[in-house]
């Protein structure tokens, strides 16, 4: 069995632990390498080996291949929006060298990173994406949301404001876009698709308490309509591996797709504990395994994830 590299580990300890659990299922000798540009990142204390990775602007496919060959790594798991396009671009070259990457193809990644393009493409496909525009004049709603077209999380987002305030806030953003404000219930939907694009499983969860765009408290729910919609969206836009859809359900029960993140989410570990074994399935495929015998079985009863800080004491030698 070969080793695994997770990039941009930062302080993503729950995700690191989930990947380590998947590594153990593959084989007891599998090591998890963690990479980050910050040599002092917290994640380095939770991986088997740490790599102070150079900035992406200075990296080439040959550098990644060299590092992976030297350390017997055949699987890479990117974890940050800003690196997805880099890995999608070199994905085929890495695969030729026996290195699998849990990332979608270039066009799918570009679509998810661009909120305006994402909305327009889905609406062309007759899917219920939230209307998105470059100007407030193109929207009929009086209550608006302003955000950056390419921003991640809650960065620069302003909710439920009038047109005048929306325009004023937009001037603070590099690439502002406008959407109607929709009151209702907010969901995250975790989906895993195999390397051929077949959806293996779907878990819907409510976003009960959100801080900086990420759920600090989230609860799984049964929502067959939303599960079916999420599966359709992922297959239509060709997402591979783990992805997360953000969806609003208004007071009339109508669903509005906000965005798709084609990576593992901050609170997606809840879905792993609910049967969506994304990292194990990806690593199994990377090791030429067959997913046909791996079933997605959601446990009875719903589960809730509460994210909280935790201390760790280590012996200094």
Secondary structure, DSSP 8 states (H G I E B T S, - for coil): --EEEEE--TT-HHHHHHHHHHHHHH-TT--EEEEES-TT-GGGGTSSEEEE---GGG--HHHHHHHHHHTTEEEEE---HHHHHHHHHHHHHHHHTT-EES---HHHHHHHH-HHHHHHHHHHTT--B--EESSGGG---SSEEEEETT--TTTT-EEEE-HHHHHHHHTTSSSEEEEE---EEEEEEEEEE-TTS-EEEEEEEEEEEEETTEEEEEEEE--HHHHHHHHHHHHHHT--EEEEEEEEEETTS-EEEEEEESS--TTTHHHHHTT--HHHHHHHHHTT---TT------SS--EEE-----------
